[in-house]
Amino acid sequence: MTPESDVNPFLQGNYAPWREEGDAPFLEIEGELPRDLEGTFYRNGPNAAYEPLGRYHWFDGDGMIHAITLRDGRASYRNRWVKSAGLAEERAAGKATFRGLLEITPTEAPRFKNTANTNIVWHGGKLLALMEAALPTQMAPCTLETLGEWDFGGRLGTAMTAHPKMDPETGEMLFFGYSPFPPYLVYHVADRSGALVRSEPIDLAWPSMIHDFAVTKDHVIFILCPLVFSFENVKERGGAFSWEPERGTRLGVMPRSGGNRDVKWFETDASYVFHPLNAYGENGKIVLDVARYNKLVFMSPKSARKPEWEGDSAAHMHRWTLDLAGGGVKSVPLDDVSCEFPRADERRLGRKHRYGYAAVAPVAGESGMPAWSAVRRYDLERGTTETRDFGPGSGAGEPLFVPRTATSAEDDGWVIVLVYDQSRDTSDFYVLDARNIAGKPIAKVKLPHRVPYGFHGNWVPGA
């Protein structure tokens, strides 16, 4: 039988896992790192530690944290596995013992490994590696040692989304957990110190994969898309999700001071959203900017071999405006270029933003794989864009905006991004001028090896 790694594109090229841990204290730098850019960029992503059992999807791999620390104009690198209980079991066996998401069957209860492979955030003095189907995993900030799962002192009774929101004024962490079984969604709040202070079940019309959500200063917005958990006909369909566009998409708006009974649902055309850019309230309306897919082919045999990430199945920047009094939704495309991983200035979370950043594909590829070779800056006030294209054979990750100071203007700072260079089979860490991302990079840090395509990361100042 042909090994899965020989036929699955998610196990080849820069999707293939990097299985070595290491430290590189002195990295080569082209240009000059700003002296006031000090801290650590933590990036999470999937790495299959062993040859998979059966079909493998990008979302299955074990978490690996890559940390790039900038200090005094110098740069260092460290990477470590998230040493989950599941990975410990597999290491003891010397082989994979957990099957992936594409191997779910309706006749047996699945065993899930908490890979903690999707995001990594800092809150309440804890560095948390996240995946949306399990508890967070606490990591040591300096050594990246795995400290174990964190259940908020026994108070968290659900999984935790990989996309919590940190309120820039209150310091609260807002998040949720979802499930294919009731309760389908539970909303949570942790205070500034990291203590879980609220858990609120939210009624949903159907169980869906709810990857992310949005918040404003006064509201929470739940995004219910027609990607439905369905355990009927799993074998024929090839996965546990059913795309049912006749349901449409519903946006649930809940006052942050309210609860389940106060959620107001707005209906719009069928679509899927992995990641919002940001949301804010203005003049009795909520403005919500997202990377929107017209449809999502997901977790099927076809998506395992050659996913559809182009045409209708590519995401584009989009704006929904919700009329809180009238109940309508205005739906307006903002760009016609394929994009993902949208980010805004985190100081503007839930507040009116002017700028946003995303990984984009200026020219459609032919592989059908998710691949972005550029980053784009959106000026949503002027309706203009600026693009830094890293060229053929490059792969750009999620761009992050880092402000020059805590009080700098929304566009005064840097955009940092990991980029894979196919010609050298390695990765570089770019520092771009946020006001001129297409111009000459301020600095390019050369990493000691490639960093496989992954998902999300965050900048922790001074760490």
Secondary structure, DSSP 8 states (H G I E B T S, - for coil): ---HHHH-GGGSGGGS-----EEESS-EEEE---TT--EEEEEEEEE-SS--BS---GGGSEEEEEEEEEETTEEEEEEEE---HHHHHHHHHTS--SB-GGG--TTS---------SEEEEETTEEEEE-TTS--EEE-TTT--EEEE--TTTT--S---S--EE-TTT--EEEEEE-SSSS-EEEEEE-TTS-EEEEEEE--SS-B----EEE-SSEEEEEE-SEEE--TTHHHHTSSEEE-GGG-EEEEEEETT--GGG-EEEEE-S-EEEEEEEEEEETTEEEEEEEEES----SSHHHHHS---SGGGSEEEEEEEEETTT--EEEEE--SSEEEEEE--GGGTTS--SEEEEEEESS--SS-S----EEEEEETTTTEEEEEE--TTEEE---EEEESSTTS-TTSEEEEEEEEETTTTEEEEEEEETT-TTS--SEEEE-SS-------EEEEET-
